[in-house]
Amino acid sequence: MKSLRILALSALIGAGATAALWTQDESHAQAAADPAVARLREAVAADTPRLLKSLEELTSIESGSRDLEGLARAEQWITQRLKAAGMNVESIPMRAPADHILLKGATLGNAVYGRLTGTGTKKVLLIAHMDTVYPRGMGAKQPFRIEGNRAYGLAIADDKCGVALIVHTVEMLQRLGLKDYAELAVLINGDEEIGSPGAGPLFTKLGGEYDAVFSYEGGGSDRDWVRLATSSIAIATLKVTGKASHAGAAPDAGRNALYELSHQILKTRDLGDRSKGLRINWTVAKAGEIRNVIPAAAEAVADIRANANGDMDQMEAALRAAVQQRLIADTKIEVEFLRSRPAFVANDVSRTLARHAVGVFAELGKKLEVRDTPTGGGTDAAFAGLKPKGGVLESFGLRGHGAHSNDDEYIYIDSIEPRLYLSARMVLDVGAGKVKW
């Protein structure tokens, strides 16, 4: 019944919106006259119900970053679809570095890497992630459903929609026989939400091999956009060692590690400089194991963001200086600071790609914003953009709301057609050498 509802709803969307969606002004008449572009527009409109069905299937797979079983199921779904579309696909095992302050060499979800050879001149890489922030069991609380112009589902906006858009872009271009690229590649990883400790170096390597990298994180909320900047992310841990004692008979004989940790968290919560996007948020803490024992150990983890990579030096120095002043004598405090993800800083090629994307959207009578300042989020575009061969552009995903929250996540269904069209056109235009830099 769900599939029938999707088909019926999509038919209504297509019937009511297609004419307005594809309205163009005279400045884009050349694209309108291209037979391949006309075929592409028809295919995009027809693909909406299929993409919604894919989102239903993907969101039914719970694939948290540490849920290796769920990630394997998501990997299988992606691999089968890409292989059916003609791609050569390989599974790349991932492991965290041994010195990672949280993961310590842990096994991570595999990355899926698919490639197709075409007839064009440039190589294009499409990236997204299959892992989510949610623990197993959340799927029952956020089942896939459609209400009006919204499709709801666990992690549908971050980043199951990005995975679906990439898969459907590849399938659609293959179905139409459009291969105006030297190579079309896909890399979908399973460790993005924990900082891509395994996949990060691979993204950097491939960023230096492909002429353009498009990242499929969410493409807006109430308005459509692409991004030329994302934030730098670091992880800090505080480990406090105190002394245990009887909480009732001799509390003063102990050194309460929980008290000291709480003092340090409150003292350091306002470190940074918000004008630079430099801020710290303590997000995980634990202390003690037994109710009537003064805790001898406590620790906390912080999420740290900055607009520029260099500003992390300021935060690390401030944090290490702050913990020198303690509430409780004879406690020991250890600070670990890991630069988890760099900031994405666009180059001239990235800006050229953004301008071309704006023009493609204008062919549809739609406005695409280009956001060139970070807003706190960090993505794999940053790794791809460290040493790029060409350019990187972020936020090719669907418009949506609710990522990383306990509220229902959803995407806007009417963003599927224009976003799928943008995705396919950028692959073809870049691949054929029509975007000059």
Number of C-alpha atoms within 10 A of each C-alpha: 6 12 13 11 13 21 17 13 19 22 16 12 18 18 11 11 14 17 10 11 19 18 13 17 12 8 11 15 11 9 14 18 10 11 10 13 17 12 11 20 23 13 18 21 22 15 20 25 23 16 22 22 17 20 24 24 16 25 23 19 21 26 29 23 25 22 18 17 14 19 26 18 15 23 22 14 15 23 22 12 15 24 15 11 18 15 22 15 19 15 17 14 14 21 18 19 15 11 10 14 16 16 15 12 16 16 15 24 31 23 25 23 22 22 19 20 16 18 13 18 16 23 25 25 25 26 25 30 27 34 29 26 19 20 13 14 9 12 18 12 12 20 16 23 15 20 10 9 15 17 22 26 26 34 32 31 29 29 24 30 32 28 27 26 26 28 20 24 23 25 20 19 19 15 11 12 11 16 20 22 22 20 21 24 23 25 25 26 32 30 27 25 23 19 20 25 21 25 26 21 14 17 26 19 17 20 26 18 18 21 22 28 31 27 28 31 27 27 25 23 16 10 12 23 23 25 27 23 26 29 26 29 25 22 21 23 20 22 20 24 21 24 17 20 19 15 17 10 10 12 15 13 13 18 22 29 27 22 18 24 28 15 15 22 20 10 14 16 14 13 17 22 14 13 9 13 20 23 20 24 17 18 9 11 17 13 19 17 11 9 9 13 19 27 25 20 24 22 22 19 21 19 16 26 33 30 28 20 18 12 17 24 11 13 23 21 10 14 22 16 10 14 21 11 11 15 15 15 11 12 18 17 21 12 14 14 21 17 17 19 26 28 27 30 22 22 15 12 20 24 19 15 24 25 15 20 23 18 18 23 22 18 22 21 16 18 15 20 18 19 16 15 15 22 14 18 14 24 27 28 33 28 24 31 28 20 16 24 18 22 25 32 28 29 24 29 33 34 25 26 22 18 19 16 11 12 12 19 23 28 27 20 24 19 21 23 26 21 21 28 22 23 23 22 21 22 26 23 19 23 25 19 16 13 15 10 12
